Amino acid sequence: MSGTVDTSRLLGIDALRGILSVAGQQVRDFTVTSGPEILLAGVLIAVYTLLFLAASRLGAGVLRRFFTADAQPLALRILRIGLRLTFLMLVLVSITALFAPLNDYGPAVFRVYLLVMTLYVTWGLIHRFLSVQTARWNLDTSLTLLLNNTVRAVWVLLGVYLVFQQFNVNLLPILGGLGVAGLAVGFAAQDILANLISGVTLLLDRPFRIGDWIRTAEHEGQVSGLTLRTTRLRTRDNEYVSIPNKDVAGSVVVNLTQGGRLRLNVPVSIAYKDSVEAARRALLPVMA
């Protein structure tokens, strides 16, 4: 019986070397058999890159000539996004056309391109509609942000689902698995969920708005922000305090702004030997 131990076999190094060797051989075989296609794909990507740069400069020049200075940033952003999506689509369609195993994915890539462009344009219209409606109903800034983020999240999830559908991938079983995992995470993050629900409650109930001065059980200050986790106050000492939403929602909140001007009670003491009328004459100009 030998006292030596084969550490390579014990640690799995030999198996890892075998896997890497097989993978390297497959890469070499693919490079040899598909060398012309790889070279042509590189040439096409270079040509598309040059076309993309030329179209970007030409489009930017046209937009600067026909759009005002205020509208140019938005128009340039839309142009860049459209050109980038088009460039990516051309690259992917060319690659799927060059390599035989990928031929079936070409139409799906083109459908995804049209779908993403449609979703992007539609989201612009929805965002515009939400902006008009929130301004019409005079909604709070935080509530407007919550509404926009919620609609955006739903729109993105819808887009992801539709994109996977183009490749015949069903996400419903995956979403079911995520739901089970979400329950486990929910039990482990009860405080975060409590702050989240309390934040939504504060946004819907609106006991205060951004800019109001409020007083809670332990803090007093001006509301500088309201997120889904914390309420942020700026105190009279110019300090910023972040309070968990569940503490704010579960305590008495006094809104010092909503009722208009405040009356301040300031006790003033004078000595018995002094004149009350003289003190009154001295204080009234100070108060004014």
C-alpha positions in Angstrom: 0.0 0.0 0.0 1.6 3.2 -1.1 1.6 6.3 1.2 1.4 8.8 -1.6 -1.9 10.5 -2.5 -2.9 11.6 -6.0 -3.9 15.2 -5.2 -4.7 15.9 -8.9 -7.4 13.3 -8.9 -8.5 14.1 -5.4 -9.1 17.8 -6.2 -10.7 17.1 -9.6 -7.8 18.8 -11.5 -7.6 16.0 -14.0 -11.3 16.2 -14.8 -11.1 20.0 -15.1 -8.1 19.7 -17.5 -10.1 17.2 -19.6 -13.1 19.5 -19.8 -10.9 22.4 -20.8 -9.1 20.3 -23.4 -12.3 19.2 -25.0 -13.7 22.7 -25.0 -10.5 24.1 -26.5 -10.6 21.4 -29.3 -14.2 22.3 -30.1 -13.3 26.0 -30.3 -10.4 25.2 -32.7 -12.6 23.0 -34.8 -15.3 25.7 -35.0 -12.7 28.3 -35.9 -11.3 26.1 -38.7 -14.7 25.1 -40.2 -16.3 28.6 -39.8 -13.3 30.8 -40.4 -14.7 32.5 -43.5 -18.0 33.2 -41.7 -16.2 34.7 -38.7 -14.1 36.9 -40.9 -17.2 38.1 -42.9 -19.1 38.8 -39.7 -16.2 40.9 -38.5 -16.2 42.9 -41.8 -20.0 43.4 -41.6 -19.7 44.6 -38.0 -17.1 47.1 -39.0 -19.2 48.3 -42.0 -22.3 48.7 -39.7 -20.2 50.6 -37.2 -19.1 53.1 -39.8 -22.7 53.4 -41.1 -23.9 54.0 -37.5 -21.3 56.7 -36.8 -22.2 58.4 -40.2 -25.9 58.2 -39.6 -25.5 59.6 -36.0 -23.6 62.6 -37.2 -25.9 63.3 -40.1 -29.0 62.9 -37.9 -27.6 65.1 -35.2 -26.9 67.8 -37.8 -30.4 67.6 -39.2 -31.9 67.8 -35.7 -29.9 70.8 -34.8 -31.2 72.6 -37.9 -34.9 71.8 -37.6 -35.4 71.6 -33.8 -35.2 74.3 -31.1 -32.6 74.2 -28.4 -35.1 73.0 -25.8 -36.3 70.1 -28.0 -32.8 69.0 -29.2 -31.8 66.9 -26.2 -34.9 64.7 -26.4 -34.7 64.4 -30.2 -31.0 63.4 -30.0 -31.7 60.8 -27.3 -34.5 59.3 -29.4 -32.3 59.3 -32.5 -29.4 57.6 -30.6 -31.7 54.9 -29.2 -33.3 54.2 -32.5 -29.9 54.0 -34.3 -28.4 51.7 -31.6 -31.3 49.3 -31.8 -31.1 49.3 -35.6 -27.3 48.7 -35.4 -27.8 45.8 -32.9 -30.6 44.3 -35.1 -28.4 44.4 -38.2 -25.5 42.8 -36.5 -27.6 40.0 -34.9 -29.5 39.3 -38.1 -26.3 39.1 -40.1 -24.7 36.7 -37.6 -27.8 34.4 -37.7 -27.7 34.4 -41.5 -24.0 33.5 -41.7 -24.0 30.6 -39.3 -26.3 27.7 -40.1 -27.2 26.7 -36.5 -28.5 30.2 -35.9 -30.6 30.6 -39.1 -33.9 30.0 -37.4 -33.4 32.9 -35.0 -33.1 35.6 -37.7 -36.9 36.3 -38.0 -37.3 36.2 -34.2 -34.5 38.9 -33.9 -36.2 41.1 -36.4 -39.6 40.7 -34.6 -37.9 41.6 -31.3 -36.5 44.7 -33.0 -39.9 45.8 -34.2 -41.4 45.0 -30.8 -38.8 47.0 -28.8 -39.2 50.0 -31.1 -43.0 49.8 -30.7 -42.7 49.5 -26.9 -40.4 52.5 -26.8 -42.6 54.7 -28.8 -45.7 53.6 -26.9 -43.9 54.3 -23.6 -43.2 57.8 -24.7 -46.9 58.3 -25.4 -47.9 56.8 -22.0 -45.3 58.9 -20.2 -46.7 62.0 -21.8 -50.2 61.0 -20.9 -49.2 60.4 -17.3 -47.5 63.8 -17.1 -50.6 65.6 -18.4 -52.9 63.8 -16.0 -50.7 64.2 -12.9 -50.5 67.9 -13.7 -54.2 68.1 -14.2 -55.0 66.4 -10.9 -52.2 68.3 -9.1 -50.7 65.1 -7.7 -47.8 65.2 -5.2 -44.3 64.9 -6.6 -43.6 61.6 -4.7 -47.0 60.2 -5.8 -46.2 61.1 -9.4 -42.8 59.4 -9.2 -44.4 56.3 -7.7 -47.0 56.2 -10.5 -44.4 56.6 -13.2 -42.1 53.9 -11.7 -44.9 51.5 -11.3 -46.2 51.9 -14.8 -42.6 51.7 -16.1 -41.9 48.5 -14.2 -45.1 46.9 -15.5 -44.2 48.0 -19.1 -40.7 46.6 -18.8 -42.0 43.2 -17.5 -44.5 43.1 -20.3 -41.7 43.8 -22.8 -39.4 41.1 -21.4 -42.3 38.6 -21.5 -43.1 39.4 -25.2 -39.4 39.3 -26.2 -39.0 35.8 -24.7 -42.2 34.8 -26.4 -40.6 35.5 -29.8 -38.1 32.8 -29.0 -40.8 30.3 -27.8 -39.6 30.6 -24.2 -42.4 30.4 -21.6 -41.7 32.5 -18.6 -44.7 31.4 -16.5 -43.0 28.4 -14.8 -40.0 30.6 -14.0 -42.3 33.3 -12.6 -44.0 30.7 -10.5 -40.7 29.6 -9.1 -39.8 33.2 -8.4 -43.1 33.6 -6.5 -42.2 30.8 -4.2 -38.8 32.2 -3.6 -40.3 35.6 -3.1 -42.4 34.3 -0.2 -39.2 33.1 1.5 -37.5 36.4 0.9 -40.6 38.2 2.2 -40.4 36.4 5.6 -36.7 37.3 5.8 -37.2 41.0 5.0 -40.3 41.9 7.0 -39.0 45.3 8.0 -38.3 46.3 4.4 -41.7 45.2 3.3 -43.3 47.1 6.2 -41.5 50.3 5.2 -42.5 49.6 1.5 -46.2 49.2 2.4 -46.1 52.2 4.8 -44.5 54.3 2.0 -47.3 53.5 -0.4 -49.8 54.3 2.3 -48.2 57.7 2.9 -48.1 58.4 -0.8 -51.8 57.5 -1.2 -53.1 59.1 2.1 -50.9 62.2 1.7 -50.8 63.6 5.2 -48.1 65.9 4.0 -46.4 66.9 0.7 -42.9 67.6 -0.3 -41.9 71.0 1.2 -44.3 70.8 4.2 -43.1 71.3 7.7 -44.2 68.4 9.9 -43.7 67.2 13.5 -43.6 63.5 14.5 -43.0 61.9 17.8 -39.3 62.5 17.8 -38.5 64.8 14.9 -39.6 68.1 13.4 -38.5 69.5 10.0 -39.3 70.1 6.4 -40.1 67.1 4.1 -37.4 67.0 1.5 -38.2 63.6 0.1 -40.4 60.6 0.4 -39.2 57.2 -0.9 -40.7 53.8 -0.6 -38.4 53.1 2.4 -37.8 56.4 4.3 -39.3 59.8 4.9 -36.5 62.5 4.7 -36.7 65.7 6.8 -34.5 68.8 6.9 -34.5 70.1 10.4 -34.3 73.7 11.5 -30.6 73.1 12.2 -30.2 72.2 8.5 -29.7 68.6 9.3 -31.2 65.8 7.2 -33.0 63.0 9.0 -34.2 59.7 7.4 -37.1 58.1 9.2 -38.4 54.6 8.4 -41.8 54.9 6.8 -43.4 52.5 9.2 -42.4 54.8 12.2 -44.0 57.8 10.4 -47.2 55.9 9.4 -47.6 54.5 12.9 -47.2 57.8 14.8 -49.1 61.1 15.1 -48.0 63.5 12.4 -48.6 67.2 12.8 -48.6 69.2 9.6 -47.3 72.7 10.4 -47.8 74.0 6.9 -51.2 72.9 5.7 -53.1 75.3 7.9 -51.3 78.4 6.8 -49.6 80.8 9.3 -48.6 79.4 12.7 -49.1 81.0 16.1 -46.1 80.7 18.3 -46.3 80.8 22.1 -43.2 82.3 23.5 -43.3 82.7 27.3 -41.6 86.0 28.5 -40.8 86.5 32.1 -40.2 89.9 33.8 -39.3 90.8 37.3 -42.0 91.8 39.8 -40.5 95.2 40.2 -40.6 95.9 36.4 -43.5 97.5 34.5 -45.7 95.1 32.4 -46.7 98.0 30.2 -43.0 99.0 29.6 -42.2 95.4 28.7 -45.2 95.3 26.3 -44.0 98.5 24.6 -40.5 97.0 24.2 -41.7 93.7 22.8 -44.3 94.8 20.2 -41.8 96.5 17.9 -39.6 93.4 18.1 -42.5 91.1 17.1 -43.4 93.4 14.2 
